[in-house]
């Protein structure tokens, strides 16, 4: 069985982690070998970067370069080998997160993002991207009181409106790669729709 790279996107509170875990169980029950990973993260370097960007104050350019440095390591050490081994790679965020958060949210120019993406990805791109779409006010309600907010979660609602708009623009521009799911719907309905979409792509 050939490998497939699936990325999962959306603002925090959309339920990505729960749905990815359910999908992993479904695929493994069907006999698929699954590589579950995340960004920033996935490697020792990536997890260190994750801690820095979520909790340390830094300039936007520093944040951007750290994210793409971690991505380059992640692609080379985890994603590319897993795909070569025929695994289904389930990645919680990938380059579209940078396009949405650093591009849409922070205003980094598209040309700069795409230059870094080409360099860090080195030809490895998702075959399917699932966007869990949820309004920022719903996200805030779900996350309220669950934990101490990180540096991104402390941003104002206007920031997340820009991030969401950037995600939806990306999905509209690459409708052959994206599947957009209404993550404000009941959990079981969203998970069922996700499994249908992934099974269709794998078949």
Buried (B, 14 or more C-beta within 10 A) or exposed (E): EEBBBBBBBBBBBBBBEEBBEBBBEBBEEEEBEBBBBBBBBBBEBBBBBBEBBEEEEEEEEEBBEBBBBBBBBBBBBBBBBBBEEEBBBBBBBBBBBBBBBBBBBBEBEEEEBEEBBEEBBEEBBBBBBBBBBBBBEBBBEBBEEEEEBBBBBEBEEEBBBBBBEBBBBBBEEEEEBBBBBEBBEEEEEBBEBBBEBBEEBBE
